[in-house]
Amino acid sequence: MPPVYETLLLNTVVPQIQAAQAGDSYVMVVNATTPALRITQTGTGNALEVEDSANPDATPFVVTAGGDVGIGTSSPAAKLHIAVASAAVDGTKGVRITNPAGTIAVFECGSAGDSFIGTTSGSDFNIRTGNTVRATFDLSGNLAIANGNLVMSTSGKGIDFSATSSGTGTMTSELLADYEEGTFSPTVVGSTSAGTATYGSANGRYTKVGRIVEFEIYLDWTSGTGTGNLLFGGLPFTANASLPYASVSLGYLHNFNWAASTFPMALANGTQVNFFVQTLGGGSIASMAYSASGTVYVSGTYTV
């Protein structure tokens, strides 16, 4: 049955249109006092449908009785639902916003089932909060964070460098998943009995990048009571057991005793620095005996 229209003119309310088709009815009111278009759904179905007269079943615009808006669909599944017959990645099949300068912002579903939000003109894409630019994607594809940090919210996630070429060894990971810097409190201990000591200074500082830990230690102590071999404890991370010893650089040793035909050296193992003496000209190394006092600057690098 074709639509039936009736027009009613009463004072400032013009016009009132009622239509009936397939059991639906609509009332539209223009109020001259407060200009507005009021669309009221009084039957079943949608509150508003804009149809193609040549093909009424193809509904390009719908407002449901619940207030959902459909473009290209008569059954919107969200407050705003845009359905397109074919996808594209050129900014023509989604939401487009323009200004007099010609900048175009779009949100669109791509032909491969993906989606994108950004610009299709020759301009950067900015991300704002509080109307302040926080990040920018430029035309070269670079991301610049204006004021803030890139925060990894999940442990083990980071920056993936798998696009880069690998070395000749066996590559096990190309993910930079950790960075940390801080301080720790090194201690002087004996291998047989740890003992105690009075510290003038006991300072440690470290930086961890991925699996690599770089550390620096400054210790000045007296009245040490440990026995056995000399160890420094308290490294911030446990060294990788598959590479149990890492070289340590001895920058300054004061008030230590070792034989004139030997020289000192140190290795990091576990969470400790182990001190040794090496015979001049080669040969076996021996552990350095505990020292009741001393002043030491050392640094080293190991993997976890």
Contacts in CASP RR format, 6 or more apart in sequence:
PFRMAT RR
TARGET T0000
AUTHOR 0000-0000-0000
METHOD contacts of the structure
MODEL  1
MPPVYETLLLNTVVPQIQAAQAGDSYVMVVNATTPALRITQTGTGNALEV
EDSANPDATPFVVTAGGDVGIGTSSPAAKLHIAVASAAVDGTKGVRITNP
AGTIAVFECGSAGDSFIGTTSGSDFNIRTGNTVRATFDLSGNLAIANGNL
VMSTSGKGIDFSATSSGTGTMTSELLADYEEGTFSPTVVGSTSAGTATYG
SANGRYTKVGRIVEFEIYLDWTSGTGTGNLLFGGLPFTANASLPYASVSL
GYLHNFNWAASTFPMALANGTQVNFFVQTLGGGSIASMAYSASGTVYVSG
TYTV
1 20 0 8 1.000
1 21 0 8 1.000
2 21 0 8 1.000
3 19 0 8 1.000
3 20 0 8 1.000
3 21 0 8 1.000
4 18 0 8 1.000
4 19 0 8 1.000
4 20 0 8 1.000
5 17 0 8 1.000
5 18 0 8 1.000
5 19 0 8 1.000
6 16 0 8 1.000
6 17 0 8 1.000
6 18 0 8 1.000
7 15 0 8 1.000
7 16 0 8 1.000
7 17 0 8 1.000
8 15 0 8 1.000
8 16 0 8 1.000
9 15 0 8 1.000
10 16 0 8 1.000
12 31 0 8 1.000
12 32 0 8 1.000
12 33 0 8 1.000
13 29 0 8 1.000
13 30 0 8 1.000
13 31 0 8 1.000
13 32 0 8 1.000
14 30 0 8 1.000
14 32 0 8 1.000
15 28 0 8 1.000
15 30 0 8 1.000
16 27 0 8 1.000
16 28 0 8 1.000
16 29 0 8 1.000
17 26 0 8 1.000
17 27 0 8 1.000
17 28 0 8 1.000
18 25 0 8 1.000
18 26 0 8 1.000
18 27 0 8 1.000
19 25 0 8 1.000
19 26 0 8 1.000
23 43 0 8 1.000
23 44 0 8 1.000
24 43 0 8 1.000
24 44 0 8 1.000
24 45 0 8 1.000
24 46 0 8 1.000
25 42 0 8 1.000
25 43 0 8 1.000
26 39 0 8 1.000
26 40 0 8 1.000
26 41 0 8 1.000
26 42 0 8 1.000
26 47 0 8 1.000
26 48 0 8 1.000
27 38 0 8 1.000
27 39 0 8 1.000
27 40 0 8 1.000
27 42 0 8 1.000
28 37 0 8 1.000
28 38 0 8 1.000
28 39 0 8 1.000
28 40 0 8 1.000
29 37 0 8 1.000
29 38 0 8 1.000
29 40 0 8 1.000
30 36 0 8 1.000
30 37 0 8 1.000
30 38 0 8 1.000
31 38 0 8 1.000
39 47 0 8 1.000
39 48 0 8 1.000
39 63 0 8 1.000
40 47 0 8 1.000
41 47 0 8 1.000
41 65 0 8 1.000
45 64 0 8 1.000
45 65 0 8 1.000
46 62 0 8 1.000
46 63 0 8 1.000
46 64 0 8 1.000
46 65 0 8 1.000
46 74 0 8 1.000
47 63 0 8 1.000
47 64 0 8 1.000
47 65 0 8 1.000
47 66 0 8 1.000
47 67 0 8 1.000
48 61 0 8 1.000
48 62 0 8 1.000
48 63 0 8 1.000
49 59 0 8 1.000
49 61 0 8 1.000
49 62 0 8 1.000
49 63 0 8 1.000
49 74 0 8 1.000
50 59 0 8 1.000
50 60 0 8 1.000
50 61 0 8 1.000
50 62 0 8 1.000
51 58 0 8 1.000
51 59 0 8 1.000
51 60 0 8 1.000
52 58 0 8 1.000
52 59 0 8 1.000
52 60 0 8 1.000
59 72 0 8 1.000
59 73 0 8 1.000
59 74 0 8 1.000
60 71 0 8 1.000
60 72 0 8 1.000
61 69 0 8 1.000
61 70 0 8 1.000
61 71 0 8 1.000
61 72 0 8 1.000
62 69 0 8 1.000
62 70 0 8 1.000
62 71 0 8 1.000
62 72 0 8 1.000
62 73 0 8 1.000
62 74 0 8 1.000
62 75 0 8 1.000
62 76 0 8 1.000
63 69 0 8 1.000
63 70 0 8 1.000
64 70 0 8 1.000
64 76 0 8 1.000
67 79 0 8 1.000
68 76 0 8 1.000
68 77 0 8 1.000
68 78 0 8 1.000
68 79 0 8 1.000
68 80 0 8 1.000
68 81 0 8 1.000
69 76 0 8 1.000
69 79 0 8 1.000
69 80 0 8 1.000
69 81 0 8 1.000
70 76 0 8 1.000
70 80 0 8 1.000
70 81 0 8 1.000
70 82 0 8 1.000
70 83 0 8 1.000
71 80 0 8 1.000
71 81 0 8 1.000
71 82 0 8 1.000
71 83 0 8 1.000
72 82 0 8 1.000
72 83 0 8 1.000
72 84 0 8 1.000
73 81 0 8 1.000
73 82 0 8 1.000
73 83 0 8 1.000
82 94 0 8 1.000
82 95 0 8 1.000
84 93 0 8 1.000
84 94 0 8 1.000
84 109 0 8 1.000
86 93 0 8 1.000
86 111 0 8 1.000
87 93 0 8 1.000
87 108 0 8 1.000
87 109 0 8 1.000
87 110 0 8 1.000
87 111 0 8 1.000
87 112 0 8 1.000
87 113 0 8 1.000
88 108 0 8 1.000
88 110 0 8 1.000
88 111 0 8 1.000
89 108 0 8 1.000
89 110 0 8 1.000
89 111 0 8 1.000
89 116 0 8 1.000
90 120 0 8 1.000
91 104 0 8 1.000
91 106 0 8 1.000
91 108 0 8 1.000
91 120 0 8 1.000
92 108 0 8 1.000
93 108 0 8 1.000
93 109 0 8 1.000
93 110 0 8 1.000
94 106 0 8 1.000
94 107 0 8 1.000
94 108 0 8 1.000
94 109 0 8 1.000
95 106 0 8 1.000
95 107 0 8 1.000
95 108 0 8 1.000
96 104 0 8 1.000
96 105 0 8 1.000
96 106 0 8 1.000
97 104 0 8 1.000
97 105 0 8 1.000
97 106 0 8 1.000
98 104 0 8 1.000
102 121 0 8 1.000
103 119 0 8 1.000
103 121 0 8 1.000
103 123 0 8 1.000
104 119 0 8 1.000
104 120 0 8 1.000
104 121 0 8 1.000
105 117 0 8 1.000
105 118 0 8 1.000
105 119 0 8 1.000
105 125 0 8 1.000
106 116 0 8 1.000
106 117 0 8 1.000
106 118 0 8 1.000
106 119 0 8 1.000
106 120 0 8 1.000
107 115 0 8 1.000
107 116 0 8 1.000
107 117 0 8 1.000
107 118 0 8 1.000
108 115 0 8 1.000
108 116 0 8 1.000
108 117 0 8 1.000
109 115 0 8 1.000
110 116 0 8 1.000
118 125 0 8 1.000
118 137 0 8 1.000
119 125 0 8 1.000
122 139 0 8 1.000
123 139 0 8 1.000
124 136 0 8 1.000
124 137 0 8 1.000
124 138 0 8 1.000
124 139 0 8 1.000
125 136 0 8 1.000
125 137 0 8 1.000
126 133 0 8 1.000
126 135 0 8 1.000
126 136 0 8 1.000
127 133 0 8 1.000
127 134 0 8 1.000
127 135 0 8 1.000
127 136 0 8 1.000
128 134 0 8 1.000
132 146 0 8 1.000
132 147 0 8 1.000
133 146 0 8 1.000
134 145 0 8 1.000
134 146 0 8 1.000
134 147 0 8 1.000
134 148 0 8 1.000
135 143 0 8 1.000
135 144 0 8 1.000
135 145 0 8 1.000
135 146 0 8 1.000
136 143 0 8 1.000
136 144 0 8 1.000
136 146 0 8 1.000
137 143 0 8 1.000
138 144 0 8 1.000
152 158 0 8 1.000
152 177 0 8 1.000
156 175 0 8 1.000
156 177 0 8 1.000
156 178 0 8 1.000
157 175 0 8 1.000
157 177 0 8 1.000
158 175 0 8 1.000
158 176 0 8 1.000
158 177 0 8 1.000
159 175 0 8 1.000
159 176 0 8 1.000
159 177 0 8 1.000
160 174 0 8 1.000
160 175 0 8 1.000
161 174 0 8 1.000
161 175 0 8 1.000
161 176 0 8 1.000
162 174 0 8 1.000
162 175 0 8 1.000
164 174 0 8 1.000
166 174 0 8 1.000
176 209 0 8 1.000
176 210 0 8 1.000
177 210 0 8 1.000
178 208 0 8 1.000
178 209 0 8 1.000
178 210 0 8 1.000
178 211 0 8 1.000
179 208 0 8 1.000
179 209 0 8 1.000
179 210 0 8 1.000
180 206 0 8 1.000
180 207 0 8 1.000
180 208 0 8 1.000
181 205 0 8 1.000
181 206 0 8 1.000
181 207 0 8 1.000
181 208 0 8 1.000
182 205 0 8 1.000
182 206 0 8 1.000
182 207 0 8 1.000
182 236 0 8 1.000
183 203 0 8 1.000
183 204 0 8 1.000
183 205 0 8 1.000
183 206 0 8 1.000
184 204 0 8 1.000
184 205 0 8 1.000
184 206 0 8 1.000
184 215 0 8 1.000
184 234 0 8 1.000
184 235 0 8 1.000
184 236 0 8 1.000
185 202 0 8 1.000
185 203 0 8 1.000
185 204 0 8 1.000
185 234 0 8 1.000
186 202 0 8 1.000
186 203 0 8 1.000
186 204 0 8 1.000
186 217 0 8 1.000
186 219 0 8 1.000
186 232 0 8 1.000
186 233 0 8 1.000
186 234 0 8 1.000
186 235 0 8 1.000
186 273 0 8 1.000
187 194 0 8 1.000
187 197 0 8 1.000
187 202 0 8 1.000
187 232 0 8 1.000
187 233 0 8 1.000
187 234 0 8 1.000
188 197 0 8 1.000
188 219 0 8 1.000
188 221 0 8 1.000
188 224 0 8 1.000
188 230 0 8 1.000
188 231 0 8 1.000
188 232 0 8 1.000
188 233 0 8 1.000
189 195 0 8 1.000
189 226 0 8 1.000
189 231 0 8 1.000
189 232 0 8 1.000
189 233 0 8 1.000
189 272 0 8 1.000
190 226 0 8 1.000
190 227 0 8 1.000
190 228 0 8 1.000
190 229 0 8 1.000
190 230 0 8 1.000
190 231 0 8 1.000
190 290 0 8 1.000
191 228 0 8 1.000
191 229 0 8 1.000
191 230 0 8 1.000
191 231 0 8 1.000
191 287 0 8 1.000
191 290 0 8 1.000
192 226 0 8 1.000
192 227 0 8 1.000
192 228 0 8 1.000
192 229 0 8 1.000
193 225 0 8 1.000
193 226 0 8 1.000
193 227 0 8 1.000
193 228 0 8 1.000
194 226 0 8 1.000
195 224 0 8 1.000
195 225 0 8 1.000
195 226 0 8 1.000
195 227 0 8 1.000
196 223 0 8 1.000
196 224 0 8 1.000
196 225 0 8 1.000
196 226 0 8 1.000
197 221 0 8 1.000
197 222 0 8 1.000
197 223 0 8 1.000
197 224 0 8 1.000
197 225 0 8 1.000
197 226 0 8 1.000
197 292 0 8 1.000
198 221 0 8 1.000
198 222 0 8 1.000
198 223 0 8 1.000
198 224 0 8 1.000
199 219 0 8 1.000
199 220 0 8 1.000
199 221 0 8 1.000
200 220 0 8 1.000
200 221 0 8 1.000
200 222 0 8 1.000
201 218 0 8 1.000
201 219 0 8 1.000
201 220 0 8 1.000
202 218 0 8 1.000
202 219 0 8 1.000
202 220 0 8 1.000
202 221 0 8 1.000
203 217 0 8 1.000
203 218 0 8 1.000
203 219 0 8 1.000
204 215 0 8 1.000
204 216 0 8 1.000
204 217 0 8 1.000
204 218 0 8 1.000
205 215 0 8 1.000
205 216 0 8 1.000
206 213 0 8 1.000
206 214 0 8 1.000
206 215 0 8 1.000
206 216 0 8 1.000
206 235 0 8 1.000
206 236 0 8 1.000
206 237 0 8 1.000
207 213 0 8 1.000
207 214 0 8 1.000
207 215 0 8 1.000
208 214 0 8 1.000
208 236 0 8 1.000
208 237 0 8 1.000
208 304 0 8 1.000
211 240 0 8 1.000
211 303 0 8 1.000
211 304 0 8 1.000
212 301 0 8 1.000
212 302 0 8 1.000
212 303 0 8 1.000
213 235 0 8 1.000
213 236 0 8 1.000
213 237 0 8 1.000
213 301 0 8 1.000
213 302 0 8 1.000
213 303 0 8 1.000
213 304 0 8 1.000
214 299 0 8 1.000
214 300 0 8 1.000
214 301 0 8 1.000
215 235 0 8 1.000
215 236 0 8 1.000
215 268 0 8 1.000
215 299 0 8 1.000
215 300 0 8 1.000
215 301 0 8 1.000
216 297 0 8 1.000
216 298 0 8 1.000
216 299 0 8 1.000
216 300 0 8 1.000
217 232 0 8 1.000
217 273 0 8 1.000
217 296 0 8 1.000
217 297 0 8 1.000
217 298 0 8 1.000
217 299 0 8 1.000
218 296 0 8 1.000
218 297 0 8 1.000
219 232 0 8 1.000
219 294 0 8 1.000
219 295 0 8 1.000
219 296 0 8 1.000
220 294 0 8 1.000
220 295 0 8 1.000
220 296 0 8 1.000
221 293 0 8 1.000
221 294 0 8 1.000
222 292 0 8 1.000
222 293 0 8 1.000
222 294 0 8 1.000
223 292 0 8 1.000
223 293 0 8 1.000
224 290 0 8 1.000
224 292 0 8 1.000
224 293 0 8 1.000
225 292 0 8 1.000
226 290 0 8 1.000
226 292 0 8 1.000
227 290 0 8 1.000
228 287 0 8 1.000
228 289 0 8 1.000
228 290 0 8 1.000
229 274 0 8 1.000
229 275 0 8 1.000
229 287 0 8 1.000
229 288 0 8 1.000
229 289 0 8 1.000
229 290 0 8 1.000
230 275 0 8 1.000
230 287 0 8 1.000
230 288 0 8 1.000
230 289 0 8 1.000
230 290 0 8 1.000
230 291 0 8 1.000
231 272 0 8 1.000
231 273 0 8 1.000
231 274 0 8 1.000
231 275 0 8 1.000
232 272 0 8 1.000
232 273 0 8 1.000
232 275 0 8 1.000
232 296 0 8 1.000
232 298 0 8 1.000
233 271 0 8 1.000
233 272 0 8 1.000
233 273 0 8 1.000
234 271 0 8 1.000
234 272 0 8 1.000
235 268 0 8 1.000
235 270 0 8 1.000
235 271 0 8 1.000
235 272 0 8 1.000
235 273 0 8 1.000
236 271 0 8 1.000
237 271 0 8 1.000
237 304 0 8 1.000
238 270 0 8 1.000
238 271 0 8 1.000
238 304 0 8 1.000
239 246 0 8 1.000
239 268 0 8 1.000
239 269 0 8 1.000
239 270 0 8 1.000
239 271 0 8 1.000
239 302 0 8 1.000
239 303 0 8 1.000
239 304 0 8 1.000
240 302 0 8 1.000
240 303 0 8 1.000
240 304 0 8 1.000
241 270 0 8 1.000
243 302 0 8 1.000
243 303 0 8 1.000
244 269 0 8 1.000
244 270 0 8 1.000
245 267 0 8 1.000
245 268 0 8 1.000
245 269 0 8 1.000
245 274 0 8 1.000
246 267 0 8 1.000
246 268 0 8 1.000
246 269 0 8 1.000
246 300 0 8 1.000
246 301 0 8 1.000
246 302 0 8 1.000
246 303 0 8 1.000
247 267 0 8 1.000
247 268 0 8 1.000
247 300 0 8 1.000
247 301 0 8 1.000
248 265 0 8 1.000
248 266 0 8 1.000
248 267 0 8 1.000
248 268 0 8 1.000
248 273 0 8 1.000
248 298 0 8 1.000
248 299 0 8 1.000
248 300 0 8 1.000
249 298 0 8 1.000
249 299 0 8 1.000
249 300 0 8 1.000
250 264 0 8 1.000
250 265 0 8 1.000
250 266 0 8 1.000
250 296 0 8 1.000
250 297 0 8 1.000
250 298 0 8 1.000
251 297 0 8 1.000
251 298 0 8 1.000
251 299 0 8 1.000
252 295 0 8 1.000
252 296 0 8 1.000
252 297 0 8 1.000
253 264 0 8 1.000
253 294 0 8 1.000
253 295 0 8 1.000
253 296 0 8 1.000
254 294 0 8 1.000
254 295 0 8 1.000
254 296 0 8 1.000
255 291 0 8 1.000
255 293 0 8 1.000
255 294 0 8 1.000
255 295 0 8 1.000
256 264 0 8 1.000
256 288 0 8 1.000
256 291 0 8 1.000
256 294 0 8 1.000
257 291 0 8 1.000
258 264 0 8 1.000
258 277 0 8 1.000
258 288 0 8 1.000
259 277 0 8 1.000
261 279 0 8 1.000
261 280 0 8 1.000
262 277 0 8 1.000
262 278 0 8 1.000
262 279 0 8 1.000
262 280 0 8 1.000
263 277 0 8 1.000
263 278 0 8 1.000
263 280 0 8 1.000
264 275 0 8 1.000
264 276 0 8 1.000
264 277 0 8 1.000
264 278 0 8 1.000
264 288 0 8 1.000
265 275 0 8 1.000
265 276 0 8 1.000
265 277 0 8 1.000
265 278 0 8 1.000
265 285 0 8 1.000
266 273 0 8 1.000
266 274 0 8 1.000
266 275 0 8 1.000
266 276 0 8 1.000
266 298 0 8 1.000
267 273 0 8 1.000
267 274 0 8 1.000
267 276 0 8 1.000
268 274 0 8 1.000
268 300 0 8 1.000
268 302 0 8 1.000
273 298 0 8 1.000
274 287 0 8 1.000
275 287 0 8 1.000
275 288 0 8 1.000
276 285 0 8 1.000
276 286 0 8 1.000
276 287 0 8 1.000
276 288 0 8 1.000
277 285 0 8 1.000
277 286 0 8 1.000
277 287 0 8 1.000
277 288 0 8 1.000
278 285 0 8 1.000
279 285 0 8 1.000
END
